[in-house]
Amino acid sequence: MSFIKDQEQKIKKIISNLGYEIAEISLNVSSKKELGDYQYNGAMGIAKKYRQNPLEVAKNIKSYLDKDPDFINVNIAGPGFINLSFSKESLINYMNILTKDLTININLEKPKNILFDYGGANAAKALHVGHLRSANIGEALKRLAKALGHNVISDVHLGDLGRQIAMVIYETKIRQPNLIYFNDNYQGPYPKESPLTEKDLEEYYPIASEKAKNNADILEEVRLIDAALQKGHPGYNALWDHVINVSTIQIKKIYDKFNTSFDLWEGEKDSLNYIEETLTKIKESGLAYLDQGAMIIDVQEDSDKNKIPPFILLKSDGTTLYSTRELATLYSRIKRFTLDEIWYLTDSRQELHFKQTFRVAYKTNLVPKNIHLKFLGFGTMNSTDGTPFKTRDGSVMKLNDLFELVNKETYHRLGNNISDSEKDSISEKVAIAAIKYADLLPSVSKDYIFDPIKFSDMEGKTGPYLLYSTIRIKSLLTKGEYHLLKDSKIRDIFNEEDKEIILEILNMPTILSNAYYAKSLNEICDYLYRLNNTYNNFYASHKILTEEDEYKRNSWLTLSNLVYNINILLLDILAIEIPNKI
């Protein structure tokens, strides 16, 4: 249990001993440091509940706090605000505990089994900037949940079925009509080597898509290919496997670059194995009915302020839709895993789709009501003119092109101490830090402006600044031979700068909990910047390496090591890798 949580429990016990029932209490960082470091505002709520004078309630609580050696400078302001600080001894003792085990400074949750659905890459298409936020936010939330003690599973949920796959097969058929995949009389086996390359996939889909725009015959051919795929056409399915395998290799390379990984590389295609069972269970509910040949379910509720369209399960030709496959995927997860929650991280514009999906899942008992389905919609990343990132020809920018754009900025900002042989790998890590930190800094639901020049800067609220600060602390610890200290302890709080760092360290558990419940990483990003700013003020005002007082020097090195370890922990949660130098 963290220090702050422990102190909150003490105050809760005091309040209980005074005869008041209270669920939880919260110590808040004081905005007026002259009154104290923390403030408790609950006396007013207690007084209202028990119809007592809030000032008297506050005085009663204060009388007990005054007897506890962990609390100092306990005072009451206004109608019953209790201000307090913590004793130097209690802070030093806790910091020294953290030097041995930083995880004590995390308020672990009651473990849940959570599946994270993020990434959403499409087979046969290159990852573009629209895929960035799902990957960054999903990966960081997964790591945060794991750090807080939850059991996590992640699934990329590939878009490997539907029109784009059918279009690639159509274009392949036009260009290479003699391939055995298109011979209905061929019984197999099919070649293990793919007839298509990554370059082919990048070329085929956009060309086929352009051809089909105003050509009903091509659209019908694509529809028939899609229907045949879903019904198990052996040749199309064999070619389909090649398309997915070639795509996945390239997609994994980009995700690896962004420190994003998945336990499951499943997609819509995998859901086909569960379609029949899913539809059977839904039909058993009696809620599905035919409308103009299509099978639908009404999901509108009386409390809805806006009209919610019916959910379409099957098209009139009997083929499935993306929405059908979403339900089958959901059902397969419930069958295979013991889950408490499933979090979906997609563009906020998909909110209606998931509202419909969740309602059908619960209404038809496809998903038990004790399993929580959460849609986490995020805003868009825009360029400096406020519009979505585009290439010069107006097409959507590929994710790798965005990386290269930022990498050019970070490369020329690296220090002169870095050799040419090291520059490429270090610059790549700094570029990823710049992109990720900028992407996670705003609240998840908000749109934001990404400025490659601003966010590549080594100063200010940026990923490169945090890397620079972390690497400088590591250098200090190496030069100070911290690893050789036999008894690394914080001996005293020598000045206000020391205390400010310690108080920031105390805030870490609250920051992590807040981020988890808000399902947003912005508080962690803000905290990292604040902690490192505080540390750098401390660093500038202390001559640590030349300090002659051994107790002071070792205390300051130990405190520096704590900040360094917190940086490592939190940057890892954000999936930001730290280079050896910058």
Steps between C-alpha positions, in 0.01 A plus 500: 500500500631844409588763760205727417255210500636390838451850644149516356417173676627647828272801463210275406556301820507822705171609344350156569614518865323834526176321410469603137443258213685587181573295189837639393705809560737686272798719580544766236818689416466843656487803272628718787834358610527750785209319669627148441596246237163319497141580581202294615162649407267231634402665829229704328340190349505321835349802673221522245421129530493507882360855528795630696725804486773433238756698700438280806531184289830629359629586849417150625691342211791741553528407867582141401731596214702714742582185699636310198874562440455458123299824480630851562368852455138385521274805472144588406408760240161644412193304605686170552782440254771298675851582376794283594856402418696182565790477739852488362557163670196337339597626154862387531395158626260449210750618238753249630243223471448603136870479425468124557163448329339771289187290439391571858420847367222353284148447629427155360144433392293188557617301196266483203533312173492763227520452124620802300386534139716760327717551194236421240743460210355404163654217300605597147537865606793691647459637853421871486484783753142405581634185665741686727278593793338159540844336516655757736205535737415130503858391566544753782168418668581129480838559665341726763238238587773236529709726725197541727467124539244406235527202266503621140456356151540708186362438151585700188167397337615514139264624233567197283161452338265706292527719195873581515596131497252423222640791298856372533387155383307662213806699386721191532254308282516772235880517498582134555193310372691174454579456870363168626306682773248596231465149354177359646600148391828502693487286813826611665731516673571869442853647494661599829671799339288810450451623142464851645758730656459791738546734202220319314262547794581870525425536129206265441247627753505873408488418127208259542321746726535776241376272221193399700389852591272547201482147365205292616631185327828510693317567826279197436805284426662618825178421688492148357864442596426618854198268523706207364771568758250482783359174362845339491610516134827297522704696244394842625562393859850372419584831328337683789737330744796624297363856500463492879844348559680753279304787658557383856878484458508865395246612760703333777813688391327835544339403832838375626649838414232662715558253788152359453433129544202268509428164661254415225529569127143409420265666258158494344589182316536314830147603595354298212550184707252641754246662267257206492505450877465875559200527268336195661525655847367831374205334325420312822444835669204563268611858436624457142257537209504535121454835330516506119702179511757628750516374859493785753458577871351816646725666757314828555419566868241733652769709667680575172486865400613422145386228264715185512472300176427126512798264508538303175608140560484363144457663162216389274739270309587321825854637531637649819596860566778654706245538782416126488865409520549744788237309698652163408843624611351616828325167552821307425686701764237432762515128421879467503607732780389575854445875476372779720533780248571564131629842397463614139725785388391657174421834341215675682300494176438128558301568816165416337631170362616388844186623673297280263740205541499513880121527516451197277759304702322569829139482371555156344704370796795448269706672770419470874414834658778462757760537223554869433544610139668839475528719191785750522472742211791730427533828315704556187859611453515798266778690325598856590226644277237312699419247228576125501852405395524457122775447245568762233264325259221512759501133600515378858858501633651159572607445858855425393512829307396688815778323687756601235377860514562516875821298475652767277424758770647296784810393308652847467422583864717222643812595694852512358602219736315246286693321226359466150465124551270558800297790367245305297386268780500776764313742276232236435441454873482876554257535208271232644514674839407830333201346321375291791526769766326754276227247423438406864531851645147622415193338652408192296169640376645828370627587153847649506761669281823312436789733419809292405738787576349588838471144628853407387653771718731397783343767720143552613218251539630237259611139489859592407520728808404208725759278333765769542413542869506124563832450322654791691397342833649169388826678413502667843452165674782344297742784570402500868557122514158451657518127431800474735323654798473238775221675683300716260256694715335837521637631830317829518290754315754778478302770322176589325617359164550157660154514650334603173635190326385275784149648490485439124605139554215460751252605230590218260247238623212747474608594148505136388159428655349813346636407158357150527151612598497784248628260230736774387877546526513880516545511880803270477649719225440815706642336811819389324560854377428648843723248681791557264460876511511482880803274487684722254447799731648286778788395273580860407513616863709210636865424431439131553825349373724755673308504829749435780241393759471127434154474657366774274669364189373146555152622590479706183628212288240269657224753433624536142488123458138497617402754235695301241313180587165678488587631154587148386173363640271767357671532163467124466127529570484753215700250286787748461847347479796684652823515294841489668583855394338793322 
